[in-house]
Amino acid sequence: MERHSTGALALKARARNVPRSRHQHWWETVFDEQYLKTYVDIVTPERTVQQVAFLMRHLRLKKSAHILDLACGYGRHAIALSEKGHAVTGLDFSKHFIALAKRHATERGVNTQFIHADMRNLAFVNRFDAVISIFTSFGYFEDDSDNVLVLKKISQALKPNGEFIIDLNNLTRIIAWLSREGAVDNTTHRLTATRTEKLSNGLVVTTKDEFHSLTMRASKTRIWKERSTQKRYTTDVRLFSLPEFSCLLEEQGLAVTAVWGDFDDSRFGSDSRRMIIRARKNP
């Protein structure tokens, strides 16, 4: 595996204390009940069971291990891992999701700790046996130095030999799909594709996917109507190749130990649906 890449070196070069802009970021407002409606057929109980089983197999943790679920959403993984006997802390920026998570934990009778916070402000040091980040919850920040900062905070939060599992979009698969199904604009260096589908809850949703090769960012805009009112939101995430991300992990003292293409334990390849990486903190 390559130890360096142009993207990784650029990230490192920009990893400085740059003042953050004051405008509202997409991730501050998107994650609410409207967002959940459009993922009804993707974030299913069956997939959650599969994902938690995967984590149990590959984290190889002892009973009552301390786990941090970073960007935990409404707690579907954190609560399930608590039910397995682990001490789980879930952290998310969405107040709506944290409130849902606390309610669900109470309903299921588990003592999962949920924290409303920005992942860049993680203050834990040598606290967790494992950190998990599931469902493309990394690369949200416009300034690449902030994404590097999150990896630094994750490494600090882990105990020596602690495990980190992160689930990301597969960059090569997205580029191939957009090149095949969408349009290429050589002037703006963008790939775009639009599709419309009817979800199981009755919503007819139009989704526009876009990838900008100069910034390595992928945006997704979803549009639908409810009672004649148009609803929409847009997400915008920095994508990474495997060599680039591995290099960033290594720079933070996290050594890659395994890579999978999905939660069914399939091998990672250019056409894999996901890019799931396990890394171990150096002793």
C-alpha positions as CSV (number, residue, x, y, z in Angstrom):
1,M,0.0,0.0,0.0
2,E,1.3,3.5,-0.8
3,R,2.3,5.5,2.2
4,H,1.7,8.9,0.6
5,S,-0.6,10.5,-1.9
6,T,-1.0,14.0,-3.3
7,G,-4.3,14.4,-1.5
8,A,-2.9,13.3,1.8
9,L,0.1,15.7,1.5
10,A,-2.3,18.5,0.7
11,L,-4.4,17.7,3.7
12,K,-1.3,17.8,5.9
13,A,-0.1,21.1,4.4
14,R,-3.5,22.7,5.2
15,A,-3.8,21.3,8.8
16,R,-3.3,24.6,10.5
17,N,-5.3,26.7,13.0
18,V,-7.3,28.6,10.4
19,P,-10.2,30.7,11.7
20,R,-13.5,29.1,10.8
21,S,-16.1,30.9,8.8
22,R,-19.3,32.1,10.5
23,H,-21.8,30.9,7.9
24,Q,-24.1,28.0,8.9
25,H,-22.8,24.6,7.7
26,W,-25.1,22.0,6.1
27,W,-24.4,19.5,8.9
28,E,-25.8,21.9,11.5
29,T,-29.3,21.6,10.2
30,V,-29.8,18.5,8.0
31,F,-30.0,15.8,10.6
32,D,-33.7,15.9,11.7
33,E,-36.9,14.0,11.1
34,Q,-37.1,15.1,7.4
35,Y,-33.7,13.5,6.8
36,L,-34.8,10.2,8.4
37,K,-37.8,10.1,6.1
38,T,-35.6,9.9,3.0
39,Y,-33.4,7.1,4.5
40,V,-36.3,4.8,5.5
41,D,-35.3,2.1,3.0
42,I,-31.5,2.4,3.7
43,V,-31.3,2.7,7.5
44,T,-33.4,-0.4,8.4
45,P,-33.4,-2.5,11.6
46,E,-32.1,-5.4,9.6
47,R,-29.1,-3.5,8.4
48,T,-28.4,-2.2,11.9
49,V,-28.4,-5.8,13.2
50,Q,-25.9,-6.8,10.4
51,Q,-23.7,-3.8,11.2
52,V,-23.6,-4.4,14.9
53,A,-22.8,-8.1,14.3
54,F,-19.9,-7.0,12.1
55,L,-18.6,-4.7,14.8
56,M,-18.8,-7.4,17.4
57,R,-16.8,-9.8,15.2
58,H,-14.1,-7.4,14.2
59,L,-13.6,-5.2,17.3
60,R,-12.9,-8.4,19.4
61,L,-13.6,-6.6,22.6
62,K,-13.8,-8.0,26.1
63,K,-17.1,-7.6,28.1
64,S,-17.8,-4.1,29.4
65,A,-15.4,-2.5,26.9
66,H,-15.6,1.3,26.7
67,I,-16.8,2.3,23.2
68,L,-17.2,5.7,21.6
69,D,-19.8,5.9,18.8
70,L,-18.7,9.1,17.0
71,A,-21.5,10.9,15.1
72,C,-23.9,8.3,16.7
73,G,-27.1,9.7,15.1
74,Y,-30.1,8.6,17.0
75,G,-28.2,5.8,18.7
76,R,-29.0,2.7,16.7
77,H,-25.5,1.2,17.0
78,A,-24.7,2.7,20.5
79,I,-27.8,1.2,22.1
80,A,-27.4,-2.2,20.5
81,L,-23.7,-2.3,21.7
82,S,-24.9,-1.4,25.2
83,E,-27.3,-4.3,25.1
84,K,-24.3,-6.5,24.3
85,G,-22.8,-5.5,27.7
86,H,-20.5,-2.7,26.7
87,A,-20.1,0.8,28.2
88,V,-21.0,3.0,25.3
89,T,-20.8,6.8,24.8
90,G,-22.5,8.3,21.8
91,L,-21.6,11.8,20.5
92,D,-23.5,13.8,17.8
93,F,-23.9,17.4,16.8
94,S,-27.7,17.0,16.1
95,K,-29.7,17.9,19.2
96,H,-32.7,16.2,17.5
97,F,-30.8,12.9,17.1
98,I,-29.4,13.0,20.6
99,A,-32.9,13.6,22.1
100,L,-34.2,10.6,20.0
101,A,-31.2,8.5,21.2
102,K,-31.8,9.2,24.9
103,R,-35.5,8.4,24.5
104,H,-34.8,5.1,22.7
105,A,-32.2,4.1,25.3
106,T,-34.7,4.7,28.1
107,E,-37.3,2.7,26.3
108,R,-34.9,-0.2,25.9
109,G,-33.6,0.0,29.4
110,V,-29.9,0.6,28.7
111,N,-27.6,3.1,30.3
112,T,-25.9,4.5,27.2
113,Q,-24.4,8.0,27.6
114,F,-25.2,10.5,24.9
115,I,-23.4,13.8,24.4
116,H,-24.4,16.7,22.2
117,A,-21.1,18.1,20.9
118,D,-18.9,18.9,17.9
119,M,-16.5,16.0,17.1
120,R,-13.7,18.5,16.7
121,N,-13.9,19.2,20.4
122,L,-13.4,15.7,21.7
123,A,-11.6,16.0,25.0
124,F,-11.2,12.3,26.0
125,V,-7.6,11.0,26.5
126,N,-6.8,7.3,26.6
127,R,-10.4,6.6,27.5
128,F,-11.9,4.1,25.0
129,D,-11.1,0.5,24.0
130,A,-12.7,1.3,20.6
131,V,-14.1,4.2,18.5
132,I,-16.6,3.6,15.7
133,S,-17.7,5.9,13.0
134,I,-20.5,4.4,10.8
135,F,-22.4,5.5,7.8
136,T,-20.1,8.1,6.2
137,S,-19.9,10.4,9.3
138,F,-16.4,11.8,8.4
139,G,-15.2,14.4,5.9
140,Y,-18.0,16.9,6.6
141,F,-15.8,19.9,7.2
142,E,-15.0,22.4,4.4
143,D,-11.5,23.0,5.8
144,D,-9.5,19.8,5.5
145,S,-7.5,20.7,8.6
146,D,-10.7,20.1,10.6
147,N,-11.0,16.6,9.2
148,V,-7.4,15.9,10.2
149,L,-8.1,17.3,13.7
150,V,-10.9,14.8,14.1
151,L,-8.5,11.9,13.4
152,K,-6.1,13.4,16.0
153,K,-8.9,13.6,18.6
154,I,-9.9,10.0,17.8
155,S,-6.3,8.8,18.4
156,Q,-6.1,10.7,21.6
157,A,-9.4,9.2,22.9
158,L,-8.3,5.6,22.3
159,K,-6.3,3.6,24.8
160,P,-3.0,2.2,23.5
161,N,-3.8,-0.8,21.2
162,G,-7.4,0.5,21.0
163,E,-9.4,-0.2,17.8
164,F,-11.0,2.2,15.4
165,I,-13.5,1.2,12.7
166,I,-14.7,3.7,10.2
167,D,-17.3,3.1,7.4
168,L,-16.9,5.4,4.4
169,N,-18.2,5.8,0.8
170,N,-16.0,4.0,-1.7
171,L,-14.5,6.8,-3.9
172,T,-13.8,4.7,-6.9
173,R,-17.2,3.1,-7.0
174,I,-18.9,6.6,-6.9
175,I,-16.7,8.0,-9.7
176,A,-17.4,4.9,-11.9
177,W,-21.1,5.1,-11.3
178,L,-21.4,8.8,-12.0
179,S,-19.2,8.4,-15.1
180,R,-21.5,5.6,-16.4
181,E,-24.9,6.9,-15.4
182,G,-24.5,10.7,-15.3
183,A,-23.0,13.6,-17.1
184,V,-19.4,14.9,-17.2
185,D,-18.7,18.7,-17.3
186,N,-15.1,19.1,-18.3
187,T,-15.3,22.9,-17.6
188,T,-16.2,22.6,-14.0
189,H,-14.7,19.2,-13.4
190,R,-18.0,17.8,-12.1
191,L,-19.8,14.5,-12.5
192,T,-23.5,14.6,-11.9
193,A,-26.4,12.2,-12.0
194,T,-30.1,12.6,-11.2
195,R,-32.7,9.9,-10.3
196,T,-36.2,9.7,-9.0
197,E,-37.6,6.9,-6.8
198,K,-40.7,6.1,-4.7
199,L,-39.8,5.1,-1.1
200,S,-41.7,2.6,1.0
201,N,-43.2,5.5,3.0
202,G,-44.8,6.9,-0.1
203,L,-42.4,9.8,-0.7
204,V,-41.3,10.4,-4.3
205,V,-37.7,11.7,-4.0
206,T,-35.5,13.1,-6.6
207,T,-31.8,12.8,-5.8
208,K,-29.0,14.7,-7.5
209,D,-25.5,13.3,-6.9
210,E,-22.5,15.4,-7.8
211,F,-18.7,14.8,-7.5
212,H,-16.2,17.6,-7.9
213,S,-12.8,16.2,-8.8
214,L,-10.8,19.3,-7.8
215,T,-12.1,19.3,-4.2
216,M,-12.8,15.5,-3.9
217,R,-16.2,16.4,-2.4
218,A,-19.5,14.6,-3.2
219,S,-22.8,16.4,-2.7
220,K,-26.2,14.9,-2.6
221,T,-29.4,16.9,-2.9
222,R,-32.8,15.3,-2.2
223,I,-36.1,17.0,-3.2
224,W,-39.6,15.8,-2.5
225,K,-43.1,17.1,-1.7
226,E,-45.2,16.8,1.3
227,R,-48.8,18.2,1.2
228,S,-47.8,20.4,-1.8
229,T,-44.8,21.8,0.0
230,Q,-41.4,21.2,-1.5
231,K,-38.8,19.8,0.9
232,R,-35.1,19.6,0.2
233,Y,-31.7,19.2,1.8
234,T,-28.1,18.9,0.6
235,T,-25.1,17.0,2.1
236,D,-21.5,17.7,1.1
237,V,-18.8,15.2,2.1
238,R,-15.0,15.0,1.4
239,L,-14.2,11.6,-0.1
240,F,-10.9,9.7,0.3
241,S,-9.0,7.0,-1.5
242,L,-7.8,4.1,0.6
243,P,-4.1,5.0,0.3
244,E,-4.8,8.6,1.2
245,F,-6.9,7.8,4.2
246,S,-4.5,5.1,5.4
247,C,-1.7,7.7,5.3
248,L,-3.8,10.2,7.3
249,L,-4.4,7.5,9.9
250,E,-0.7,6.5,10.1
251,E,0.2,10.2,10.8
252,Q,-2.0,10.0,13.9
253,G,-0.5,6.8,15.2
254,L,-3.3,4.5,13.8
255,A,-2.1,1.5,11.8
256,V,-4.5,0.0,9.3
257,T,-5.1,-3.7,10.1
258,A,-8.0,-4.6,7.8
259,V,-10.2,-3.3,5.1
260,W,-13.6,-4.6,4.0
261,G,-16.0,-3.7,1.1
262,D,-19.2,-4.1,3.1
263,F,-20.7,-5.4,6.4
264,D,-20.9,-8.9,4.9
265,D,-17.1,-9.2,5.3
266,S,-16.5,-9.0,1.6
267,R,-13.1,-8.0,0.4
268,F,-12.5,-4.4,-0.5
269,G,-12.2,-3.6,-4.2
270,S,-12.8,-0.8,-6.7
271,D,-16.5,-1.7,-7.0
272,S,-17.2,-2.4,-3.3
273,R,-20.3,-0.7,-1.9
274,R,-18.4,0.6,1.2
275,M,-14.9,1.2,2.4
276,I,-14.7,-0.1,6.0
277,I,-11.3,0.4,7.7
278,R,-10.1,-1.0,11.0
279,A,-7.0,0.6,12.5
280,R,-5.2,0.0,15.8
281,K,-3.6,2.8,17.9
282,N,0.1,2.2,18.4
283,P,1.1,1.1,21.9
